[in-house]
């Protein structure tokens, strides 16, 4: 049977999506083949727009289409509380649970020797700069309850010891090895209430 190079190229691109293997990518590609030209154009425009219009907030790192994200721009948030999260999805989980009224700081991952993620790869310097401004009084370390997440939390706690801020860690209503964006609203709320003080 004839080799369809453009089809194979599409499959390879779709496989870059999380949890998408060859079979799933092929099913998606066959589905796309059946779209009409207008749907294909809309899909291509949506992909381009995502890359052109969405960027990280220069303050906290949350994705936005504006100069600053909605949370950093708000006048109703408690600017004395800062929750440090690994990624955008974690902040979104707390927002959906309506469990936190402060600000966020997205690290962009966790420290991991195994995956080659070091201090320079994370938004730690910008976190320290925000703390140095003197407005923040409490920092909640909401890195995931994994070994790398715990290592990252302890590393950041040590860096922030010299500042006049209260530092706490989320309570362990969250299972070790779990992911924040999979937790339900009640679990997130309880973990926030049961956070443990580090400093």
Residue, then its C-alpha position, 0 to 999 in steps of 0.5 A: x500500500x502507498x506510503x502517505x508521507x503527509x499522513x505519517x508526518x501528522x501522526x508524528x506531530x500528534x504523538x507529541x501530545x501527552x498520553x498519545x501513542x501511535x494508535x491514538x495518533x493514527x485514529x486522530x489523523x484519520x478523523x482529521x482526514x475526514x474534516x472539511x477544508x473549513x474545519x482544517x483552517x479553523x484548527x490551524x488558526x486555533x493552533x497558531x493563535x495559542x502560540x501567538x496570543x498566549x504567554x506567561x504572566x511576567x509576574x507569576x508565570x500563569x498563562x494569559x492573553x493580556x499584559x498581566x494575568x487576571x489574578x495579578x491584575x485583581x484588586x481583590x486578592x490578598x497580596x500578602x499571601x503567595x502560593x508557590x505551585x509547580x505549574x498552571x494546572x495546579x493554580x487552576x485546581x485551587x481557583x476552581x475549588x475557590x479555596x485560595x484568595x492570594x496570589x500564585x507563583x508558577x515554578x514551571x516544574x520541580x527540581x529533578x536530578x533524574x530528569x535534568x531539571x536544575x535551579x536555573x530551569x525553574x522560576x526561583x529567582x523571580x520568586x525571591x525577587x517578589x519576596x524581596x519587595x516586602x509585601x508578601x507575609x506568607x508563602x505556601x509551598x504547594x509543590x506536588x507530594x512527590x519526592x521531587x516536589x518535597x525536595x523542591x519545597x525544602x530547597x525553596x524554604x531554605x532560600x527564603x529563611x532569611x526573609x521575614x515571611x511565614x512559610x508553610x507546606x500543604x497538609x497531606x490530605x493529598x496522597x504522596x505521589x499524587x498530582x494536584x490537578x487530579x485532586x477534588x475540591x474538598x481534598x484541596x481545601x482540606x490540604x490548604x487548611x492543614x498546611x504545616x508551618x516550615x518557618 
